[in-house]
Amino acid sequence: MNDVHDADALRARLNGETARFAWKELQRFFAAGAVIAVAEGMDLVDVAVQIASDNKAAVAQWMQAGQIGRVNDEQARVWLEADAALWTVVVKPWILVQALPAE
């Protein structure tokens, strides 16, 4: 029961720490290789919880499916040229980013 409470508390904390950032503000973290892209349609907070909980199986599955992974140079260029804003959450040492849905 305590594990459920801990997971709920972690989810609530990470949800509260999500923020919208301009890609240009994240460039130095990208240059350091610390930015992980989360595919559209995935729940950013769910991914953050699994990474923070060290759920290697889920993370490996998502990586293999191409649903999460380090931001590549091409994606970074597209976001920079578009002056994109992204949803972000920090799970040290990573910054998870997800494109905002088209409005």
N, C-alpha and C positions, 0 to 999 in steps of 0.2 A: 504494500500500500504506500509506503514511503517513496518507492521508486516512481509511482504514478504522480505523487505530489511533486517530487523533484522535477519530473519531466514537464508537468504543467507549469511549474515556476520558471523553468528554463524557457519554455515556449513563450510565456508572458513577458519575460525579460527581453528576449530577442525581438519579439514583436514590437515592444516599446522602443527598441533601439534601431528599427528600420528608419531610413531617411531617404529623401530624394536628393541626389547629387548630380551636378553636371559632370559629364565624362572628363572634361578638361581639368576638373579638380582632382581627378583620380589618376592622372598621368604618371605621377612619380611612383605610385603603388604598382601601376602596370609595368613600369620600367623595372621595378624590383621583382617582377614575377609573382606578385601577391594577389592578383585579381582573378577571381573565378566567376565565369559566366554561368548563369542558371537559365535554362531554356524557358521560353514563354510557355505558359500552361502549367508549369510546375509551381508549387507553393514555396516561395523564397524562405519563409520561416521554417517550414518543414525540413527543407534541405539544411538550413542553418542548425536546426536542432540535431539532425542526424550527424552532421560533421562535429558539432560540439560534444556529442555523446560518443564520438569515435566509433560510429557504426560503419566499419570498414566494408561490410558486405553491401549495404545499400549504396554507399559512395562508389564502390567499384562498379556496381551494376549501372548506375547513372553515367559514370564516366565511359564505360564500354558502349552504352547506348547513345553517347554523344549529347546527353542531357545536361551535363555539367562538365566544365573543363577550363583550363586557363584561357584567358582572352588572347586570341591570336592577333598578329599585326594587322591583318586585313580588317577584322572587326573593330579594332581600335581606331583605324583610319576612318572607317565609315562613321563611327560614333563622333569622332572629332570633327569631321567635315559637316555633319548634321547638327553639331552643337547639341548632342543628345543629353537628355537627363535620364537617369537610371535609378531604380530602387536599389538600395544598398543595405547591407547589414554586415557587421564585423564579427568574425569568429576567428580570433587570433590563431595563426598569423595571417589569415586570409581576409579579404574583403569580397563578399559575394555580391554580384550585381545582376540585375535583370532589367531588360528593356521594358519601358512603360508601355502598356497597351496603346494601340493607335486610338486616337480620339476622333 
